[in-house]
Amino acid sequence: MIGFYAMVIAGVLPYIQIILSAALVICVLLQQTGASLGGAFGGDNFTAAYHTRRGSEKFLFWATMVLAVLFALSSFTAVLIQ
């Protein structure tokens, strides 16, 4: 009986990973960096680094973390099944 569940999970897991990876990429790309080009080259950019996330920015931050953990767990599960 356990072998049947492993086969079902092994068949569905690649599709779950594709969906999770696409959602993770979208969440990462939608986030605002807050850092300007001058900060990348050593300019004075201290005010952009310290701010509180609010609203949709906070939601995207947490969604990115949750999706990253889910993707890592699904990848670890795929390794264990094979």
N, C-alpha and C positions, 0 to 999 in steps of 0.2 A: 504494500500500500504506500509506503514512503517513496518507493521508486517511481510510482505513478505521479505523485506530487512533484518530485524532482524533475520529471520529464515535462510536466506542464509548466513549471517555473522556468525551466531551461528554454522552452519554446516562446514564452512571453517576455522574458527578461531583456532580450535585445531591443524590443520595441519600447519597453519602459525606459531603457537607457537612452534611446534616441530622443524620446519625449523630454526626459529630464535634462539631457545635454542641451537641447534647443531652448528650453525654458531658462536654463542657467545662463546661456550666452545672451539671451534677450535681457535678462535681469542685470547682467553685468554691463551691457551696452547702454541701458537706460539710465544708469547711475551717473550723477554729475561728479566730476572730479574736484572742482573747486580750486584747482591749482592752475595758475597761469603759466605761460611759457617762461616768464622771468624767474619763477620759482624753480624751474627745472635746471637753470644754469646758475643758481646761487644768488638770485636776487632776493629782495626783501618781500617775502610772501608769508609772513607769520600769521596774519589775520585769516587767511584762507584755510589753514590747517586745523584751527580750533573753532569748531562750531557744533551746535547741537542739531542732531537730525530730527526733523519734524515731518509729520504728514506722510506724503507718498515717498519721500526720500527714506524715511525710517522703515516703511513697509518694504521697499525694494531691498534695503540692506538686510533685513531679517529674512525676506524671501530668498535672497541669494545664499545666505548661510544655510537655510533649511534645504534648499535644492542641492547645494554642494554636499551636505551630509547624506542626503538621500542617494545622490549619485555615487558617492563613495561606498555606501552600504550595498547598493545594487552591484557595483563592480566587485566588491569583496564576496558577495553571494555568488556571482558568476564564477569566480575563481574556485570557491568551495564546491560548487556543483560539478565542475569538470574535473 
